[in-house]
Amino acid sequence: MQFIKILFWVLLLVATFIFWWTNEARASLDLGAAVVEARVSTFVVGAFLLGFLPTWLLLRGSKWRLSRRIKTLEDAARPVATTTTRTAPPASPPSSPAPTAEPAPAVSSVDQSKAPGL
């Protein structure tokens, strides 16, 4: 496919050059402050390029923007490979649990009045 594309552009360039070389009629273009005299074929090729280049640049910009958008959407649709880090269990459990102090029962004021000997 790439060969056909290159062949097309080379043939177009050769045809344009032959067109420009064989047409020797002269013309003048009045631009107000200046008058340009050149071959008619030069004006034709120039007019073609003035119409072609902006359209081509617009096409390239659209293709670039859309390819970026497609890549972004493909990246978003791709499943994310998460690496989960598992913590290893401790090598040996503690030999004896640490002693825990049990809190003393809270004595309320009602219990003190009923307590004998106070």
VOGUVEX-325531 format. One line per 8 residues: for each residue z, y negated, x of C-alpha. Coordinates in nm, 2 decimals. Each point is the difference from the previous one (the first is absolute). Example, Ala and Ser with C-alpha at 12.3 -4.5 7.8 and 13.67 -1.06 7.14 Angstrom:
2
0.78:0.45:1.23 ~ -0.07:-0.34:0.14 .
REM end
This chain:
118
0.00:0.00:0.00 ~ 0.09:-0.24:0.28 ~ -0.35:0.07:0.16 ~ -0.17:-0.10:-0.32 ~ 0.20:-0.32:-0.03 ~ -0.09:-0.10:0.36 ~ -0.36:0.09:-0.05 ~ -0.01:-0.22:-0.32 .
0.14:-0.30:0.19 ~ -0.23:0.05:0.29 ~ -0.30:0.02:-0.23 ~ 0.11:-0.31:-0.19 ~ 0.05:-0.19:0.33 ~ -0.35:0.10:0.13 ~ -0.16:-0.09:-0.34 ~ 0.17:-0.34:0.01 .
-0.11:-0.06:0.35 ~ -0.36:0.10:-0.07 ~ 0.00:-0.23:-0.31 ~ 0.14:-0.29:0.20 ~ -0.25:0.06:0.29 ~ -0.32:0.03:-0.22 ~ 0.07:-0.31:-0.22 ~ -0.08:-0.30:0.21 .
-0.03:-0.26:-0.28 ~ 0.22:-0.30:0.07 ~ 0.21:-0.18:-0.26 ~ 0.25:-0.28:0.01 ~ 0.34:-0.02:-0.17 ~ 0.14:-0.35:-0.08 ~ 0.38:0.02:0.03 ~ 0.05:-0.38:-0.06 .
0.12:-0.10:0.35 ~ -0.23:0.25:0.18 ~ -0.33:0.16:-0.05 ~ -0.03:0.36:0.11 ~ -0.35:0.14:0.09 ~ -0.03:0.37:0.04 ~ -0.20:0.30:-0.10 ~ 0.01:0.09:-0.37 .
0.12:0.34:0.09 ~ 0.30:-0.15:0.17 ~ 0.09:-0.18:-0.32 ~ -0.04:0.32:-0.20 ~ 0.21:0.21:0.24 ~ 0.26:-0.28:0.01 ~ 0.01:-0.02:-0.38 ~ 0.04:0.38:-0.01 .
0.29:-0.01:0.24 ~ 0.17:-0.29:-0.19 ~ 0.00:0.22:-0.31 ~ 0.07:0.33:0.17 ~ 0.29:-0.09:0.23 ~ 0.25:-0.13:-0.25 ~ -0.07:0.29:-0.23 ~ 0.04:0.25:0.28 .
0.32:-0.16:0.12 ~ 0.14:0.02:-0.36 ~ -0.10:0.36:-0.01 ~ 0.17:0.08:0.33 ~ 0.32:-0.19:-0.11 ~ 0.01:0.19:-0.33 ~ -0.04:0.33:0.18 ~ 0.27:-0.08:0.25 .
0.24:-0.11:-0.28 ~ -0.07:0.31:-0.21 ~ 0.03:0.23:0.29 ~ 0.34:-0.15:0.08 ~ 0.11:0.04:-0.36 ~ -0.12:0.36:-0.01 ~ 0.19:0.08:0.32 ~ 0.32:-0.16:-0.15 .
-0.03:0.20:-0.32 ~ -0.07:0.32:0.19 ~ 0.31:-0.06:0.22 ~ 0.21:-0.06:-0.31 ~ -0.13:0.32:-0.16 ~ 0.07:0.21:0.30 ~ 0.33:0.19:-0.02 ~ 0.25:-0.14:0.24 .
0.12:0.26:0.25 ~ 0.37:-0.07:0.03 ~ 0.20:0.15:0.28 ~ 0.35:0.09:-0.12 ~ 0.26:0.02:0.26 ~ 0.25:0.27:-0.07 ~ 0.34:-0.03:0.15 ~ 0.12:0.32:0.17 .
0.33:0.14:-0.14 ~ 0.30:-0.04:0.23 ~ 0.02:0.27:0.27 ~ 0.35:0.12:-0.10 ~ 0.22:-0.11:-0.30 ~ 0.33:-0.16:0.09 ~ 0.26:0.27:0.07 ~ 0.27:-0.15:-0.22 .
-0.02:-0.27:-0.26 ~ 0.18:-0.32:0.08 ~ 0.33:-0.02:-0.19 ~ -0.01:-0.24:-0.29 ~ 0.31:-0.17:-0.11 ~ 0.06:0.02:-0.37 ~ 0.11:-0.32:-0.16 ~ 0.35:0.00:-0.15 .
0.01:-0.01:-0.37 ~ 0.04:-0.34:-0.14 ~ 0.32:-0.07:-0.17 ~ -0.02:-0.24:-0.29 ~ 0.28:-0.22:-0.13 ~ 0.05:0.22:-0.31 ~ 0.06:0.31:0.22 ~ 0.27:-0.19:0.20 .
0.20:-0.08:-0.30 ~ 0.01:0.36:-0.11 ~ 0.07:0.13:0.35 ~ 0.36:0.13:0.03 ~ 0.22:-0.15:0.26 ~ -0.16:-0.33:0.05 .
REM end
